Each structure stands twice: as structure tokens, then as C-alpha cells.
Amino acid sequence: MTMQNPTMKAMVATAYGSPKVFQLQTVPMPRVKAGTLLIKVEVSSATRAETMMRTGKPYFGRLFTGLRKPKNAIPGTGFAGTVTAVGAGVNDFKPGDRVFGESATNFKTNAEYLSISQDAVVMHMPDALSFADAAPLSDGAITSINFLKEVGKIKAGQAVLINGASGSLGTSAVQLAKYYGAKVTAVCSTRNVGLVRSLGADEVIDYTKTDFSTHTAAYDLIFDTVGKTSYPQVKAALKPEGVYLSPVLSFPLLAWSLYTALFSAKKAVFAATGLRKPAELRTMFTHLLEIIAAGKHKTIIDRQFPLEKLAEAHTYIDAGHKKGNLIITHN
Ligand SMILES: NC(=O)c1ccc[n+]([C@@H]2O[C@H](COP(=O)([O-])OP(=O)(O)OC[C@H]3O[C@@H](n4cnc5c(N)ncnc54)[C@H](OP(=O)(O)O)[C@@H]3O)[C@@H](O)[C@H]2O)c1
């Protein structure tokens, strides 16, 4: 008698393109290998960055995600779930543990099960944290810690402006900048002013009425979480040694980063959070868990979609008006 290999449901994309590329398929379940954990994913992510990986644009991103088609057919980076099995040599995790984290460059979290190395970005979940609140943390919260604390070296008392304050990165960045003791100006549209104020912003600028770049020498850090401005546009709004941070990669931004690194007291900076070493990302997660335990960060969830409706989640993100995070539920 031949044993059937176990299977699972997963969302699969075998080409770059619109949300229609996603198909729910039955695929082989990952095997438990030495040093890895098998996780039953309860909640996974659907993020703006994942929509860019779906389209394969900008094209230079394909150097990492696959030239002609996605290298990893199963999308998704953030996850939260329960360990169901561990391979030889895994001592810090056991079946039944609640875990969360980021499958940064391997993706595959939009599936029933995920296999991940114990040395990757996988963390124990505190009892007080729900799967829904944990799964999106790798996106907005960790990216904002990377930009504000690690790259921007934020200090208490600084004037910090967060553009795109109602998005995934923005809703975390406002809370984190407040936690670090900054005076926070948040930029969003009229309909999100209440949300952004509730996150603790000291001042809110409605971008449909006021252009913040007309404020001269006002900010130590400008974190444009949605990449809607350019360094030359907002340079005058930076203090003499101010830093412009943007997580949205473009050739002009890279050119300005290089130029300002060499020739200017004001700086423009891009960073790719997911490409940091797993140990560095785990340190950021530990720091974030302390902030959450202190009641200083909450996950803002706009909508949830079941796994089979991942295409609808991506269509919603593509429209550009997401508030905070989307979550993908797997039950
Ligand atoms: N480099 C990295 O390490 C890294 C890591 C993760 C993500 N990212 C990138 O970060 C970017 C932001 O992601 P996200 O998930 O935070 O975005 P998002 O949630 O999709 O952003 C949507 C929000 O942006 C607001 N918005 C739209 N136009 C705006 C404007 N002109 N000014 C101010 N706000 C505006 C919208 O509010 P309204 O509807 O009210 O306009 C909406 O609430 C993405 O490009 C992603 O790829 C980079």
C-alpha cells in the first residue's frame, strides 16, 4: 500500500499580474526537517509590499523575487499560528506553542501550513496578544522601528513628521514616535484625522488642505511612509541636520541618498527592512513586544478576508485607501 503525501490549501501565483493571478490550490504540505518548525497558520498578512511582489513592479525588485515569474509561488510574509511539529535539533519551540513572525524573503504564509527555520524570524507570542494583532506586526510596526529607531536614530524631544499616518506603517509610526518621546505631526486626509489623533499625534495635518512641505526648517525627521513626496520637495521643511526617510524604493531616492551621504548635512535615506539579518529583526521584535506590553502600541485592523479571498484583499490594497492593516484568516 502506498502512503499518500499530506496536502494543504494554499494561495498560489505562478505569474506576475493583477489579483487574478491568485488561485486556491491543494499543494504538498511542507515536510518537517531538522532545525525547522511546522506551523499551522491561523492569520497571515496582505500588505502593500506584497502587492508590489505580486505585480513584480518596480522591475528591479524582480532581482529578489524572480525575473520572469515569482520564485516562490505562495505569497505572504507575516504570520501567526500554532506549532504542530518540530524537527531534530529544535529545542526552543514545541508543538502547541503560539508563534508569530515574518517569512521575509521566503514568503509562503498565505497557506494552511508554514515551514520555517528556528533561526528565522519566529517569536513566541505573549498570551495577551491575539493572532489577528500579531500577524501584521512584521509590516508596519517592525518597518517603523527600523526606520525611526535604527536608521533615523530618533530622540526624545525631536519634531517628527509622519506622512501617510493612516496606513500600515503610518499607524504604527505615529504610536512608536510618541513612545520614543518625539513631538509628532501626522499627515493624513480628512476622513482619517480622528483615527490618527486617537493614536496620540500631537498635531494632525490634513493633506487635502495643507501642504506640510511649506513649513520651513520644522522637522528633525520626516518619515514619508507612503512615498508620496520626494526629497527635493520636502528638503526645506527639514531642520539643518534633518533626515528624510522613505521606505518606497525609487531611482531618484537612491540617487539622493548617495548625494546627501556625501555632500549634505540633511540626508535622504532608504532601507529595506526585510533584508536585515534575522537576528537583528528578532531583536526588533523583542523590543516591539516590550512596547506592546507597556500598552504603547496597538495593531490597527481595517478589514479581514478569508484565505480564499486573498485576491479581494489585494484589490482593496491596490485602491490605496487602506487604514492600518488587513488580515487574512485561515479557518
Ligand atoms: N522598505 C521597507 O522596509 C518597507 C517595508 C514594508 C513596506 N514598505 C513600503 O511602505 C509603503 C507603505 O506601506 P503601507 O502598507 O503603510 O501603505 P498603505 O497602508 O497601503 O497606505 C495607505 C494609506 O495611505 C494614505 N495616503 C494615500 N495618499 C496619501 C497622500 N498623498 N498623503 C498622505 N497619505 C496618503 C491613505 O489615506 P487616504 O485614503 O485617506 O488618502 C491610506 O490610509 C509601501 O510602498 C510598501 O511597499 C517598505
The ligand as an ORCA input file, in Angstrom:
! r2SCAN-3c Opt
* xyz 0 1
  N      11.452     49.498      2.715
  C      10.855     48.718      3.614
  O      11.497     48.168      4.507
  C       9.361     48.518      3.540
  C       8.722     47.590      4.387
  C       7.315     47.499      4.346
  C       6.591     48.312      3.474
  N       7.246     49.160      2.638
  C       6.534     50.054      1.722
  O       5.923     51.066      2.502
  C       4.863     51.648      1.751
  C       3.701     51.975      2.655
  O       3.009     50.819      3.002
  P       1.668     50.889      3.875
  O       1.214     49.472      3.975
  O       1.873     51.661      5.102
  O       0.705     51.677      2.900
  P      -0.880     51.653      2.904
  O      -1.366     51.164      4.230
  O      -1.365     50.952      1.708
  O      -1.188     53.204      2.746
  C      -2.488     53.576      2.558
  C      -2.744     54.887      3.287
  O      -2.023     55.937      2.631
  C      -2.787     57.123      2.728
  N      -2.448     58.062      1.651
  C      -2.721     57.920      0.343
  N      -2.257     59.004     -0.347
  C      -1.674     59.829      0.572
  C      -1.012     61.081      0.481
  N      -0.848     61.715     -0.685
  N      -0.541     61.624      1.620
  C      -0.684     61.022      2.808
  N      -1.323     59.816      2.959
  C      -1.804     59.219      1.833
  C      -4.215     56.622      2.578
  O      -5.089     57.519      3.227
  P      -6.310     58.211      2.399
  O      -7.107     57.082      1.825
  O      -7.051     58.968      3.446
  O      -5.655     59.062      1.393
  C      -4.192     55.249      3.258
  O      -4.687     55.269      4.603
  C       4.576     50.675      0.613
  O       5.043     51.226     -0.605
  C       5.383     49.424      0.985
  O       5.827     48.714     -0.139
  C       8.613     49.269      2.660
*
